[in-house]
Amino acid sequence: MKRILNVGCGRDTYGTDFIDINPKRPEVIRCDVDEEEFPYKENTFDEVYAKFIFEHLKNPNNFLKRVHKILKKGGKLVLITDNAGCWVFHFPLKFLYSKQHYENSVREGVLDRHYALYTPLHLKNHLEVAGFRRIKISYFWFEDKTTSLKNKILFKILVFVARVISVFTPKKISFPHIKCVAIK
């Protein structure tokens, strides 16, 4: 059976094992992946899935070294984070996405903070230093994580505008997220 660790899973159920700093379900193990060793032995996992956690880390290289340690040889890291080059994170209106990075006011618990945004080159540099190889990086669209009606409406407008902008601009400024797949 393929073992998949979902790091910083929140309510996400993808994977076989789950760790998060603020567990939302009983099967999720509490672990501050920025400060603590993962509660698993070396060479345990076929895949580590880390979605929207990298931008929250004070010590991203320590995190990647810990991931590398618990992956089996040939194991895969799937890392999804915000794209520093995307125009939406530099947008002057105060709505969900700009609040996350400029005001740091959209949080789930007191430990939920943003520390950095990354470009594909930054991510590739971090992954290579941690020992990963065969790194593939791609851009992708938003996910609707909004809760209020106001933010849902703003989100729909934002996605529409982003899709129109992406017709005329390069992906590096029009797509808000970056996905990295790297092999141990």
Secondary structure by P-SEA (a helix, b strand, c coil): cbbbbbccccccccccbbbccccccccbbbbcccccccccccccccbbbbcccccccccaaaaaaaaaaaccccbbbbbbbbbccccccccccccccccccccccccccccccccccccaaaaaaaaaaacccccccbbbbbccccccaaaaaaaaaaaaaaaaaaacccccccccbbbbbbcc
